[in-house]
């Protein structure tokens, strides 16, 4: 590729290897990124930290005898599926901040993220939830969440570069639907809904790296990576089993590829415009990524070579799809 990819959507079922692939890409020099995969040095966005904060809000409320706003319990899926789109609206806002070099510096990180979640939820077609709480209760639950919200804010600000020139923005999220669900998925489940919620600014520049594993392998790897002492970790968080079956039991990426009308691309419609996003599929059904969770000094040359080969095949497919757009 002569020109690098501006935005790379890194998509897959949970525990498929998205975050590990992201970590590997971040470990490369700008020259290695361009030479091996046709991407710039990576700037990274992820919706999982917002899911974690939403779970923490629900946990703090239920601990005080109130109903969880976003989750009925820590083991169950979203109370309202609109929050799949709330997460995309938060990603849209994070991307805009990257483009504009905006680095928010609120006094309270918890209250800042509460307000952002509410505003994103309204843009997604839902209603503000945290702001509807009594003011005293909202402040009370903000206290124990402040440190985690501050980490989210610090991580977000740390990703804002002086310029996006020569960079590739990597955006990670997982979507799916209940085990046994037929295609197309009901709105707002699956990639079909979430991709269409992305801003036109993102869609116009996006390619997709899809990491392919079976739902069964996704569940196995999810159990293997789970560290109950580190629930907010990108690399070590676990998705509850009911969520794995209820929200990630099946994926619609293959369906979107088969019905797009263009090879190696998915069709996305937003605001009266049609976008065809090139897709490269990295076959990780035989695990090539879990070793990345170890410290780089422990990575074997054989494991790195297998990962590079698999990713290069996906990026070659992606380059072919891009050429046809």
SULRA-V789195 format. One record per pair of residues at least 4 apart in sequence whose ideal C-beta (glycine too) atoms are under 7 Angstrom apart, sorted by the first residue. I is the first residue (numbers start at 0). J is the second residue. D is the distance in Angstrom with one decimal. If there is no record, write none. Layout:
I_J_D, I_J_D
This chain:
0_37_3.2, 0_318_5.2, 3_33_6.0, 3_37_5.9, 3_38_5.3, 3_39_4.3, 3_167_5.9, 4_37_6.3, 4_38_5.0, 4_167_5.3, 4_206_5.1, 5_167_6.5, 5_168_6.9, 5_204_3.9, 6_168_4.9, 6_170_6.6, 6_201_5.7, 6_204_4.4, 6_205_4.4, 7_38_6.3, 7_167_5.5, 7_169_4.9, 7_206_5.8, 7_208_5.6, 8_170_5.3, 8_205_5.3, 8_207_4.6, 9_17_5.1, 9_20_6.5, 9_21_6.1, 9_169_5.5, 9_170_6.7, 9_171_4.4, 9_208_5.3, 10_172_6.7, 10_190_6.4, 10_207_5.9, 10_209_5.1, 10_252_6.8, 11_15_3.5, 11_16_6.8, 11_17_5.0, 11_173_6.2, 11_209_6.2, 11_210_3.7, 11_212_6.8, 12_173_5.8, 12_175_6.0, 12_212_6.2, 12_214_6.3, 12_217_3.9, 12_247_5.3, 12_250_5.6, 13_173_5.0, 13_217_5.8, 13_221_5.3, 13_238_4.7, 13_243_6.8, 13_247_5.7, 14_217_5.5, 14_220_3.8, 14_221_3.9, 14_224_5.6, 15_210_4.5, 15_212_4.4, 15_217_5.7, 15_283_6.0, 16_20_5.5, 16_210_5.0, 16_283_4.8, 16_288_3.4, 17_21_6.3, 17_171_5.1, 17_210_5.7, 18_22_6.3, 18_171_6.7, 18_233_4.9, 18_234_5.4, 19_23_6.5, 19_288_4.0, 19_289_6.7, 19_291_3.7, 19_292_6.3, 20_24_6.4, 20_210_6.4, 20_288_6.0, 20_310_6.9, 21_25_6.3, 21_43_5.8, 21_169_5.8, 21_171_6.0, 22_26_6.6, 22_291_5.3, 23_291_5.3, 23_306_6.4, 24_32_6.7, 24_41_5.0, 24_169_6.7, 25_41_5.4, 25_43_6.6, 26_295_6.2, 27_31_3.9, 27_32_5.0, 29_33_6.5, 29_39_6.7, 29_40_4.1, 29_165_6.9, 30_34_6.0, 31_35_5.6, 32_36_6.1, 32_38_4.9, 32_39_6.1, 32_40_5.5, 32_41_6.9, 33_37_6.6, 33_38_6.9, 33_39_6.9, 35_307_6.7, 35_311_6.5, 36_310_6.5, 36_311_6.9, 36_314_4.5, 37_314_6.0, 37_318_6.2, 38_167_4.1, 39_165_4.8, 39_166_4.6, 39_167_4.2, 40_165_6.8, 40_166_5.7, 41_167_5.4, 41_169_4.9, 42_97_6.2, 42_158_5.4, 42_160_5.9, 42_163_7.0, 42_166_5.1, 42_168_5.0, 43_158_6.0, 43_169_4.8, 44_90_5.8, 44_93_5.1, 44_94_6.6, 44_168_6.6, 44_170_4.7, 45_171_4.5, 45_233_6.4, 46_50_6.5, 46_86_4.1, 46_89_6.5, 46_90_5.7, 46_172_4.7, 47_51_6.4, 47_233_6.2, 47_236_6.9, 48_52_6.6, 48_151_4.6, 49_53_6.3, 49_86_5.7, 49_89_5.2, 49_116_6.8, 50_54_6.4, 50_86_6.8, 51_55_6.4, 51_147_7.0, 51_230_6.9, 51_231_4.7, 52_56_6.5, 52_112_5.6, 52_144_6.7, 52_147_6.6, 52_148_6.2, 52_151_6.5, 53_57_6.7, 53_69_4.2, 53_82_7.0, 53_116_6.7, 54_58_6.1, 54_70_5.8, 54_73_6.5, 55_59_6.3, 55_144_5.0, 55_147_6.2, 56_60_6.5, 56_68_5.8, 56_69_6.3, 56_129_6.4, 56_140_6.3, 56_144_6.9, 57_61_6.2, 57_67_3.2, 57_68_5.6, 57_69_5.0, 57_70_4.3, 58_62_6.2, 58_73_6.3, 59_63_6.8, 59_140_4.0, 59_143_6.0, 59_144_6.5, 60_65_4.2, 60_66_6.8, 60_67_5.6, 60_68_6.2, 60_140_6.3, 61_65_6.6, 61_67_4.9, 67_71_5.6, 67_72_6.9, 67_78_6.9, 68_128_4.6, 68_129_6.5, 69_77_6.2, 69_78_5.9, 69_82_6.1, 69_128_7.0, 70_75_5.9, 70_77_6.6, 70_78_6.0, 71_75_5.0, 71_78_5.7, 73_239_6.9, 74_239_4.4, 74_241_5.5, 75_239_7.0, 75_241_5.5, 76_241_6.8, 76_242_5.0, 76_245_4.8, 76_246_5.0, 77_82_4.7, 79_125_6.3, 80_187_5.5, 80_188_6.4, 81_85_6.4, 81_120_6.9, 81_123_5.5, 81_124_5.8, 81_125_4.0, 81_187_6.2, 82_86_6.5, 82_120_6.9, 83_174_6.7, 83_187_5.1, 83_188_6.8, 83_192_6.8, 83_193_6.0, 84_88_6.5, 84_123_3.7, 84_124_6.7, 84_187_5.1, 84_192_6.7, 84_193_6.8, 84_196_4.8, 85_89_6.7, 85_116_6.7, 85_119_4.8, 85_120_4.5, 85_123_4.7, 85_125_6.5, 86_90_6.7, 86_172_6.8, 87_91_6.4, 87_193_5.2, 87_196_4.0, 87_197_6.0, 88_92_6.6, 88_119_3.7, 88_122_4.7, 88_123_5.1, 88_196_6.8, 89_93_6.4, 89_115_6.5, 89_119_4.8, 90_94_6.3, 90_170_6.0, 91_95_6.6, 91_197_6.5, 91_198_4.5, 91_201_6.8, 92_96_6.5, 92_115_6.8, 92_119_6.7, 93_97_6.7, 93_155_6.4, 94_98_6.5, 94_168_6.6, 94_198_6.9, 94_201_5.6, 95_99_6.1, 96_101_4.1, 96_159_6.4, 97_158_7.0, 97_159_5.8, 97_163_6.4, 97_168_6.3, 98_163_6.6, 100_159_6.0, 100_161_7.0, 101_159_7.0, 102_156_4.6, 102_159_5.3, 103_111_6.6, 103_152_6.9, 105_111_3.7, 107_111_6.2, 107_141_6.4, 107_145_6.7, 108_112_6.3, 108_145_6.1, 108_148_3.9, 108_149_4.2, 108_152_4.4, 109_113_6.3, 109_141_3.9, 109_144_4.7, 109_145_4.6, 109_148_4.1, 110_114_6.4, 110_141_5.5, 111_115_6.5, 111_152_6.8, 112_116_6.3, 112_148_4.8, 112_151_6.2, 113_117_6.6, 113_129_4.4, 113_137_6.9, 113_141_6.8, 114_118_6.3, 115_119_6.1, 116_120_6.2, 116_129_6.3, 117_121_6.7, 117_127_3.9, 117_128_6.3, 117_129_5.4, 117_130_4.8, 118_122_6.6, 119_123_6.2, 120_125_4.3, 120_126_6.8, 120_127_6.2, 120_128_6.3, 121_125_6.6, 121_126_6.8, 121_127_5.8, 123_196_6.9, 127_131_6.0, 129_137_6.2, 132_136_4.8, 132_137_4.6, 133_137_6.9, 134_138_6.5, 135_139_6.3, 136_140_6.5, 137_141_6.4, 140_144_6.4, 141_145_6.2, 144_148_5.4, 145_149_6.0, 146_150_6.7, 147_151_6.7, 147_231_5.9, 148_152_6.4, 149_153_6.1, 150_154_6.1, 151_155_6.3, 152_156_6.3, 153_157_6.2, 154_158_6.9, 160_166_6.1, 163_168_7.0, 172_193_6.8, 173_247_6.7, 174_189_5.3, 174_190_4.9, 174_193_5.1, 175_189_6.3, 175_246_5.8, 175_247_3.9, 175_248_6.6, 175_249_6.0, 175_250_4.8, 176_180_4.2, 176_184_4.4, 176_188_4.2, 176_189_5.4, 176_246_7.0, 176_248_6.8, 176_249_5.7, 176_251_7.0, 177_244_7.0, 177_245_5.3, 177_248_5.2, 178_244_4.8, 178_248_2.7, 178_249_6.1, 179_248_6.7, 180_184_6.0, 180_249_5.6, 182_251_6.1, 182_254_4.3, 183_191_6.1, 183_254_6.8, 184_188_4.3, 184_189_3.8, 184_191_6.3, 184_251_5.4, 186_192_5.2, 187_192_4.0, 188_192_6.3, 189_251_4.1, 190_194_5.3, 190_251_5.5, 190_252_5.8, 190_255_6.1, 191_195_6.7, 191_251_5.9, 191_255_6.1, 192_196_6.6, 194_265_7.0, 194_267_4.7, 195_267_5.5, 195_268_6.3, 195_269_5.2, 197_201_4.6, 197_202_5.3, 198_202_7.0, 199_203_6.0, 199_269_6.0, 199_270_6.0, 199_272_6.5, 201_205_5.7, 202_267_5.9, 202_269_6.3, 202_274_4.5, 203_274_6.8, 205_276_5.3, 206_276_6.3, 206_277_4.7, 206_317_5.5, 206_321_6.2, 207_265_6.8, 207_276_5.3, 207_277_6.9, 207_278_4.5, 208_279_5.4, 208_281_6.3, 208_313_6.0, 208_317_6.7, 209_252_5.4, 209_278_5.7, 209_280_4.9, 209_281_7.0, 210_281_4.9, 210_283_5.1, 211_280_5.2, 211_281_6.5, 211_282_5.2, 211_283_6.2, 211_284_6.4, 212_216_4.2, 212_217_5.3, 212_283_5.3, 212_284_5.5, 213_217_6.9, 213_284_6.3, 214_218_6.5, 214_247_6.8, 214_248_5.9, 214_249_6.3, 215_219_6.5, 216_220_6.1, 216_284_6.2, 217_221_6.1, 217_247_6.5, 218_222_6.7, 218_243_5.1, 219_223_6.4, 220_224_6.1, 220_289_7.0, 221_225_6.6, 221_237_6.1, 221_238_5.3, 221_243_6.1, 224_235_5.8, 224_237_6.9, 224_292_6.9, 225_235_7.0, 225_237_2.9, 226_232_6.6, 226_235_3.9, 229_235_4.8, 230_236_5.5, 231_236_6.6, 232_236_5.2, 234_292_5.2, 238_242_5.1, 238_243_5.4, 240_244_6.6, 241_245_5.5, 242_246_5.0, 242_247_6.8, 243_247_5.2, 244_248_4.8, 251_255_5.8, 252_256_6.4, 253_257_6.2, 254_258_6.1, 255_259_6.2, 255_265_4.2, 256_265_6.0, 256_278_6.2, 259_264_5.3, 259_265_5.1, 259_266_4.2, 259_275_6.7, 260_266_6.4, 261_275_5.2, 261_323_7.0, 263_277_6.1, 263_278_5.5, 263_316_6.0, 263_319_6.4, 263_320_3.7, 264_275_4.5, 264_276_6.1, 264_277_5.3, 264_278_6.0, 264_320_5.4, 265_276_5.2, 265_278_5.9, 266_273_6.5, 266_275_5.8, 267_274_4.6, 267_276_6.0, 268_273_5.3, 275_324_5.8, 277_317_5.5, 277_320_3.2, 277_321_4.6, 277_324_6.3, 278_317_7.0, 278_320_6.2, 279_313_3.8, 279_314_5.5, 279_316_4.3, 279_317_3.1, 279_320_7.0, 280_313_5.8, 280_316_6.6, 281_309_5.5, 281_310_5.7, 281_313_3.9, 282_309_6.3, 283_287_5.6, 283_288_5.9, 283_309_6.9, 287_305_5.1, 287_306_4.9, 287_309_5.1, 288_306_6.3, 290_298_6.0, 290_302_4.6, 293_297_4.2, 293_298_6.6, 298_302_6.0, 298_303_5.5, 299_303_6.9, 300_304_6.2, 301_305_6.5, 302_306_6.4, 303_307_6.2, 304_308_6.4, 305_309_6.5, 306_310_6.2, 307_311_5.9, 308_312_6.7, 309_313_6.8, 310_314_6.2, 311_315_6.2, 312_316_6.7, 313_317_6.3, 314_318_6.4, 315_319_6.7, 316_320_6.4, 317_321_6.3, 318_322_6.5
